[in-house]
Amino acid sequence: MTVNAHASSTDDSLRPAVPMPVRRARWAVSLLFFLNGASFCAILPRYPELVESIGLSNTAFGLAVGIGPLGGLLAGLFSARLMARYGSARVSVLFQVIASTSHMAVYVSGSWLWLTCALLLAMAADAITDIAMNSHGMRVERRYRRSIMNSYHGWWSLGAVVGGLIGAACAQLEVPLWCQGVLGLIVFGALAVGSLRFMLPGHDSTERMPTAAPAASSAAEVPAAAPTGFRLAGMSLRALGLVTALGMVLVFAGSTEDAGNTWGALFMRGTFEATPFLAGMAFVALQGAQTIGRFTGDAVVDRLGDRATARLGGVIAATGMSIALVVPTPATALLGFAAAGWGVATLFPAAYRAADDLPGVPHGVGITVVGWFARLGFFVTPPVVGALADALTLRYALWMVPMYAVGILVFSGVLSTRNASEER
């Protein structure tokens, strides 16, 4: 890792200086990623309280969490149209504020239906924000002319860790749920609005114009789609197949994240009778390791390429979680969740970058479709894990995580084998 970082810094010294407005735009997008992670993830350590206060079974809770992403599946389909009309910067900020508002409704849920509707609204807003801020992040990356997408997602993971720590601390201190929700809305909403002024001006396709310098493409080895023949959503069947494969990578990556997000605290409480704070550390372990993986991921991907990095991560995720489930202790559980988080750290940035750069795919459509598939994973897996947990135990239900890693190994073949130095 030290060698990769050194090589990256050496390459940086040979690149022209990045203009200050572009640097500010990078920090503005990074802030939005941070807020997006912190706002929702502050809720997760408090899921056990919500489950207990409403009186939900694992199946009912898993169904509520699983139905939530339906909002994202539906709303995500409109992301490309919204960005075309209003721009990715405005769309990402507006819907982040809407998401933080809907998170308030999650905190004060008093019934299964209320919780489900609140999660539906939150996931709908989050899906549009996610696609829009990734699209704007790609604009900035093209101005940098090198990989910076992993660092964006690193800021999301860092926000998730901070949010998880806030939620775990509030749970331990018995801070009322509504109070945490109000403070989150005020702080996260205000910062999101403040980030808008520093984002890039102009149309979202500006950096994709023929006069712009070509950006490193993780899908550049795919030949351009023929202009004739059957097309769906402006894509040829070949392009649609490639986008679908990229989406399946995120189905399994998202499902792996969900194991820690939705079930980590419940697993720690139910299996080890952990305190509220220790229970919240399962989520923090996953997101903490993912944060490290993402902040170091650009150097690793520049050296190994997206495909090799994804496959290495899949093996680590499967091995770590398997050890945690075969030898269940609080320590091995935290290590297992950490391995899962580190293993999938680079997959979202890799898939979004590849989808946005695919020849023959209209602007914004690739990211929208791949993001839609990611929501599909969050929709399908929570009810399945919840039902398995009630039928067996949560420990056995979490054996789904090593199975997700197998899916990553299968579909990661669509990612690029080239590193950044070969693409320049």
Secondary structure as GFF3:
##gff-version 3
##sequence-region A 1 424
A	DSSP	alpha_helix	2	14	.	.	.	ID=ss1
A	DSSP	alpha_helix	20	41	.	.	.	ID=ss2
A	DSSP	three_ten_helix	44	46	.	.	.	ID=ss3
A	DSSP	alpha_helix	47	54	.	.	.	ID=ss4
A	DSSP	alpha_helix	58	75	.	.	.	ID=ss5
A	DSSP	three_ten_helix	76	78	.	.	.	ID=ss6
A	DSSP	alpha_helix	79	86	.	.	.	ID=ss7
A	DSSP	alpha_helix	88	107	.	.	.	ID=ss8
A	DSSP	alpha_helix	112	144	.	.	.	ID=ss9
A	DSSP	alpha_helix	149	172	.	.	.	ID=ss10
A	DSSP	alpha_helix	177	195	.	.	.	ID=ss11
A	DSSP	three_ten_helix	196	198	.	.	.	ID=ss12
A	DSSP	three_ten_helix	206	208	.	.	.	ID=ss13
A	DSSP	beta_strand	231	232	.	.	.	ID=ss14
A	DSSP	beta_strand	235	236	.	.	.	ID=ss15
A	DSSP	alpha_helix	237	272	.	.	.	ID=ss16
A	DSSP	alpha_helix	276	295	.	.	.	ID=ss17
A	DSSP	alpha_helix	297	304	.	.	.	ID=ss18
A	DSSP	alpha_helix	306	326	.	.	.	ID=ss19
A	DSSP	alpha_helix	330	343	.	.	.	ID=ss20
A	DSSP	alpha_helix	347	357	.	.	.	ID=ss21
A	DSSP	alpha_helix	365	391	.	.	.	ID=ss22
A	DSSP	alpha_helix	394	397	.	.	.	ID=ss23
A	DSSP	alpha_helix	400	411	.	.	.	ID=ss24
A	DSSP	three_ten_helix	412	414	.	.	.	ID=ss25
A	DSSP	alpha_helix	420	423	.	.	.	ID=ss26
###
